[in-house]
């Protein structure tokens, strides 16, 4: 499941052929994670003829009980091949770890089409559907093991971008990922973002992320809310 909204980076790459963003943030958590965590991320993308590729790396660090520890980390890579001006083929891979959700490591790969429903300067709307294989290893010393192991999922997303002003861009990406063999086992993730241009190089950003997982260990809540405020360098 993608956890970063890369739609602003997609636009940047489409316009310039290359884009990179470095972000520093302060995150407030409610749900499985309580408190404030400092973090950072790096996003980079490039376009060559019909090919577009992206790499996303993120890490969050928390000071808990007087000690600094890594709360979670995340890496995502994605490739698009343009079949026409409104259809792309996507392949992606991801690996992540999140101690607060008892995830020691989660790995996934997937592939499928991306379709441009609306492509205008002020409004863009895309949807995607793909097969995704996911494997999860949990911290079984503290959890029941529910949600662990391999799963074949039908990954769907809807991505909307609104350019409210030449210095303000609003975007939202929502994923729905049920298992093929057990549709009642599903995950939902929505990332809603506001990107505010301060200068050509410096942007301010707000991300609101809501996650729901129908299958979690007994000591992990199914729903999480994350509010992230950050400054971003755009290249």
C-alpha positions as CSV (number, residue, x, y, z in Angstrom):
1,X,0.0,0.0,0.0
2,X,1.5,3.3,-1.0
3,X,1.8,5.7,1.9
4,X,3.1,8.8,0.1
5,X,1.1,11.0,-2.2
6,X,3.3,11.4,-5.2
7,X,0.8,13.2,-7.5
8,X,2.6,16.6,-7.1
9,X,5.9,14.9,-8.1
10,X,4.2,13.3,-11.1
11,X,3.1,16.8,-12.3
12,X,6.6,18.1,-11.8
13,X,8.2,15.3,-13.7
14,X,5.7,15.6,-16.5
15,X,6.6,19.3,-16.9
16,X,10.4,19.2,-16.5
17,X,11.5,15.6,-17.1
18,X,13.0,15.3,-13.6
19,X,11.9,16.2,-10.1
20,X,13.1,15.8,-6.6
21,X,11.7,16.7,-3.2
22,X,13.3,16.7,0.2
23,X,11.0,17.0,3.2
24,X,11.4,17.5,6.9
25,X,8.3,17.1,9.1
26,X,6.7,17.1,12.5
27,X,4.0,14.4,12.9
28,X,1.1,14.1,15.4
29,X,-0.4,10.7,15.9
30,X,-3.6,9.3,17.3
31,X,-4.5,5.6,17.4
32,X,-1.8,3.0,17.7
33,X,0.8,5.7,17.9
34,X,0.5,8.4,20.5
35,X,2.7,11.5,20.5
36,X,4.9,13.6,18.3
37,X,7.5,12.3,15.9
38,X,10.1,14.0,13.7
39,X,10.8,12.6,10.3
40,X,12.0,13.2,6.8
41,X,11.6,11.9,3.3
42,X,13.2,12.0,-0.2
43,X,11.2,11.7,-3.4
44,X,12.7,11.6,-6.9
45,X,11.4,10.9,-10.4
46,X,12.4,11.1,-14.0
47,X,10.8,10.8,-17.4
48,X,12.3,9.5,-20.7
49,X,10.1,9.3,-23.7
50,X,7.2,7.0,-22.6
51,X,8.8,5.9,-19.3
52,X,8.4,7.5,-15.9
53,X,10.0,6.2,-12.7
54,X,9.7,7.2,-9.1
55,X,11.5,6.4,-5.9
56,X,10.3,7.3,-2.4
57,X,12.2,6.9,0.9
58,X,10.8,8.0,4.3
59,X,11.8,7.6,7.9
60,X,10.3,8.7,11.2
61,X,12.2,9.0,14.5
62,X,10.8,9.3,17.9
63,X,12.3,10.3,21.3
64,X,10.6,7.9,23.7
65,X,11.5,7.5,27.4
66,X,14.7,9.5,26.9
67,X,15.9,7.4,24.0
68,X,15.8,8.0,20.2
69,X,14.4,5.1,18.2
70,X,13.2,4.5,14.7
71,X,9.4,4.4,14.7
72,X,9.0,3.3,11.0
73,X,10.6,3.4,7.6
74,X,9.3,3.0,4.1
75,X,10.7,2.6,0.6
76,X,8.6,2.5,-2.6
77,X,9.6,2.3,-6.3
78,X,7.2,2.7,-9.3
79,X,7.5,2.6,-13.1
80,X,4.9,3.8,-15.6
81,X,4.9,3.1,-19.3
82,X,2.7,5.3,-21.4
83,X,0.5,3.3,-23.8
84,X,-1.5,6.3,-24.9
85,X,-2.2,9.9,-23.7
86,X,-4.7,8.5,-21.1
87,X,-3.6,4.9,-20.3
88,X,-0.3,3.8,-18.5
89,X,1.0,0.5,-17.3
90,X,2.4,0.5,-13.8
91,X,4.7,-1.8,-11.9
92,X,5.7,-1.2,-8.3
93,X,7.5,-2.6,-5.3
94,X,7.5,-1.6,-1.7
95,X,9.1,-2.5,1.7
96,X,8.3,-1.1,5.1
97,X,8.5,-1.5,8.8
98,X,6.4,-0.1,11.6
99,X,6.9,-1.1,15.2
100,X,3.7,0.6,16.4
101,X,1.6,-1.7,14.1
102,X,3.8,-4.7,15.1
103,X,5.0,-4.9,11.5
104,X,8.6,-6.2,11.4
105,X,8.7,-6.1,7.6
106,X,6.1,-5.9,4.9
107,X,7.0,-6.5,1.3
108,X,4.8,-6.1,-1.8
109,X,4.9,-6.1,-5.6
110,X,2.2,-5.3,-8.1
111,X,1.3,-4.3,-11.6
112,X,-1.7,-2.9,-13.5
113,X,-3.2,-0.1,-15.6
114,X,-3.5,3.6,-14.7
115,X,-6.2,5.6,-16.5
116,X,-6.6,9.3,-16.9
117,X,-10.2,10.2,-16.4
118,X,-9.8,14.0,-16.4
119,X,-6.6,15.7,-17.5
120,X,-7.0,19.5,-17.4
121,X,-4.7,22.2,-16.0
122,X,-7.0,23.0,-13.0
123,X,-8.2,19.4,-12.4
124,X,-6.8,15.9,-12.8
125,X,-8.5,12.7,-11.9
126,X,-6.8,9.2,-12.3
127,X,-7.7,5.7,-11.3
128,X,-5.7,2.6,-11.1
129,X,-6.3,-1.2,-10.6
130,X,-3.6,-3.8,-10.1
131,X,-2.8,-7.3,-8.9
132,X,-0.6,-7.0,-5.7
133,X,1.2,-9.7,-3.7
134,X,1.9,-8.8,-0.1
135,X,4.0,-10.6,2.5
136,X,4.0,-9.5,6.1
137,X,6.1,-10.6,9.1
138,X,4.9,-9.4,12.5
139,X,6.5,-9.0,15.9
140,X,4.9,-12.3,17.1
141,X,6.4,-11.8,20.6
142,X,3.8,-9.1,21.2
143,X,0.9,-10.0,18.9
144,X,-1.3,-12.9,17.9
145,X,0.0,-13.2,14.4
146,X,-3.3,-12.2,12.8
147,X,-2.6,-10.5,9.4
148,X,0.7,-12.2,9.0
149,X,1.9,-14.2,5.9
150,X,1.3,-13.8,2.2
151,X,-1.8,-12.4,0.6
152,X,-3.0,-11.8,-3.0
153,X,-4.8,-8.5,-3.2
154,X,-6.8,-6.4,-5.7
155,X,-5.3,-2.9,-5.3
156,X,-7.4,0.0,-6.5
157,X,-6.9,3.7,-6.2
158,X,-8.4,7.1,-7.1
159,X,-6.2,10.2,-7.3
160,X,-7.6,13.7,-7.5
161,X,-5.6,16.9,-7.9
162,X,-7.0,20.5,-7.8
163,X,-4.9,23.6,-8.6
164,X,-6.8,26.1,-6.5
165,X,-4.2,28.8,-7.2
166,X,-0.8,29.1,-8.9
167,X,0.8,28.7,-5.5
168,X,-1.8,26.2,-4.0
169,X,-2.3,22.6,-5.0
170,X,-4.7,20.2,-3.3
171,X,-4.5,16.4,-3.9
172,X,-6.1,13.2,-2.5
173,X,-5.2,9.6,-3.1
174,X,-7.4,6.7,-1.8
175,X,-6.5,3.0,-1.9
176,X,-8.8,0.1,-1.4
177,X,-7.1,-3.3,-1.3
178,X,-9.3,-6.4,-0.6
179,X,-7.9,-10.0,-0.7
180,X,-9.0,-12.0,-3.8
181,X,-9.7,-15.1,-1.7
182,X,-11.3,-13.3,1.3
183,X,-12.8,-9.9,0.4
184,X,-13.7,-9.2,4.1
185,X,-9.9,-8.9,4.7
186,X,-9.2,-5.4,3.2
187,X,-7.2,-2.3,3.8
188,X,-8.1,1.3,3.1
189,X,-5.7,4.2,2.9
190,X,-6.4,7.8,2.0
191,X,-3.7,10.6,1.9
192,X,-5.0,14.1,1.5
193,X,-2.4,16.8,0.9
194,X,-2.1,20.6,0.6
195,X,1.0,21.9,-1.2
196,X,1.7,25.6,-0.7
197,X,4.5,27.3,-2.7
198,X,6.5,29.8,-0.6
199,X,9.3,30.2,-3.2
200,X,10.3,28.2,-6.3
201,X,12.6,26.2,-4.1
202,X,10.7,26.0,-0.8
203,X,7.2,24.6,-0.3
204,X,5.0,24.1,2.8
205,X,3.0,20.9,3.0
206,X,0.2,19.4,5.1
207,X,-0.7,15.7,4.8
208,X,-3.7,14.0,6.5
209,X,-3.5,10.2,6.3
210,X,-6.3,7.8,7.4
211,X,-5.7,4.1,7.5
212,X,-8.0,1.2,8.2
213,X,-7.0,-2.5,8.2
214,X,-9.7,-5.0,8.8
215,X,-7.2,-7.7,10.0
216,X,-4.8,-6.7,12.7
217,X,-3.3,-8.3,15.8
218,X,-5.4,-8.1,19.0
219,X,-3.2,-5.4,20.5
220,X,-3.3,-3.2,17.4
221,X,-6.1,-0.8,16.5
222,X,-7.7,-1.1,13.1
223,X,-7.8,2.6,12.4
224,X,-5.0,5.2,12.4
225,X,-5.0,8.9,11.9
226,X,-1.8,10.9,11.0
227,X,-1.5,14.6,10.6
228,X,1.9,15.8,9.2
229,X,3.1,19.3,8.7
230,X,6.4,19.7,6.8
231,X,8.7,22.0,4.8
232,X,9.8,20.7,1.4
233,X,12.7,21.6,-0.9
234,X,11.7,21.2,-4.5
235,X,14.3,20.7,-7.3
